[in-house]
Amino acid sequence: MSTYDEFIAAVKDIHRLQALQGHLGWDRETIMPEKGAAARADMLSWLAKEAHARLISPRLGVMLDALEAE
């Protein structure tokens, strides 16, 4: 897999995590039962943490540097 393809795959994964956050947040505001708030908060927290970790990962920086050098 080329560096470009690897970078695009990583960015797509980050976008998927953020899209899931959006969908779960919308559900929380519209139809989620009140008793589901704690579980939903836990899910949203994990998704945010995972997306952030991937966004700031050293590997993503290495890929960006390699792409810039091409």
GICOR-V333986 format. One record per residue. SS is DSSP state (h for helix, s for strand, l for the rest). OMEGA is omega in radians with two decimals (NA if undefined). Layout:
# GICOR-V333986
ss,omega
SS,OMEGA
SS,OMEGA
This chain:
# GICOR-V333986
ss,omega
l,-3.14
l,3.10
h,3.13
h,3.14
h,3.11
h,3.12
h,3.13
h,3.11
h,3.13
h,3.14
h,3.09
h,3.10
h,3.10
h,3.13
h,3.10
h,3.12
h,3.14
h,3.09
h,3.08
h,3.08
h,-3.14
h,3.14
h,3.13
h,3.08
h,3.09
h,3.13
h,3.13
h,-3.09
h,-3.02
h,-2.99
l,-3.09
l,3.06
l,-3.11
h,-3.10
h,3.11
h,-3.03
h,-3.10
h,3.14
h,-3.13
h,3.11
h,3.11
h,3.12
h,-3.12
h,3.11
h,3.13
h,3.13
h,3.13
h,3.14
h,-3.12
h,3.12
h,-3.13
h,-3.14
h,3.13
h,-3.11
h,-3.11
l,-3.09
l,3.10
h,-3.12
h,3.12
h,3.09
h,3.10
h,3.12
h,3.12
h,3.10
h,-3.14
h,3.13
h,3.12
h,-3.11
h,-3.11
l,NA
